[in-house]
Amino acid sequence: MIKKLRNRFVRLSMILISVVLILFFGVMTGVLFMEETNSVQETLKTYASETYFSRYFVLGRNNEDLNSFAIDPA
């Protein structure tokens, strides 16, 4: 009787510990995924913004400069 009760207690304890660990790792994985997704989104927004590229390129020049490289169809 005591041996059966002890086995039941050990089994229940292991199941509860397993559930807690699975929930913990699941939540931590979700949180880390969300943080990394937000970090990537912010990095992409930074690279896509005009202020980032304006440090390296002259943006907003007039159309004459841009058209000077085009092939004249006429």
N, C-alpha and C positions, 0 to 999 in steps of 0.2 A: 504494500500500500504506500509506504513512504517512498520507496524507490520509484513507483509510478508517478507520484505527486512531484518528486524531484525532477524526473524527466520532463513532465509537463511544464514545470516552472522554467527549466533551462530552455526548452523549446520556445516558450512564449517570450522569454527574455531575448533570445537570439532573433526572433522575428521582429520584435519591437526595436531592437538596436539596428537591425538591417533596414527597417523602414525609415528610421530617423536618419541614418547615414545616407540612404538613397535620396531622401528629401533634401538634406543639407547639400549634397553634391549637385543635385538638380537645380536648386535655387542658386548656388554659387556659379554654376555654369551659365545659367540664364542671365545673372547680373553681369558677369564678365563679358558675355556676348553683347549685351546691350551697351556696355561701356566701350567696347572696341568698335561697335557699329557707329556710335556717336563720335568717337575719335576719328574714324575714317571719314565720316560725313563732314566734320569740321575741317579736316585736312583738304578734302576735295573742294569745299567752299573757298578755302583760302587760296588754293591754286587756281580756281576758276574765276576768282575776283579780278577785276581790272587793276586794282591797286598792286596786286602781287606781280603781274606781268609788266606793269608800268615801270618797275625798277629795272627791267632788263630790255624792254622794247619801247619804242615810241609809238604809242597808240593814238588813234584819233587824228592822224595826218590827213591832209586834204586828198581828194580823189585824184588829183592830177598825178601825184606821186604813185598812187596805186595803179593808175591806168597807163603809166609810162612803161610798165612791163608787159602789158597786154598786147597781143598780136592785133594789128590794125586790120579789120576785115575788109576795109574799103580799098 
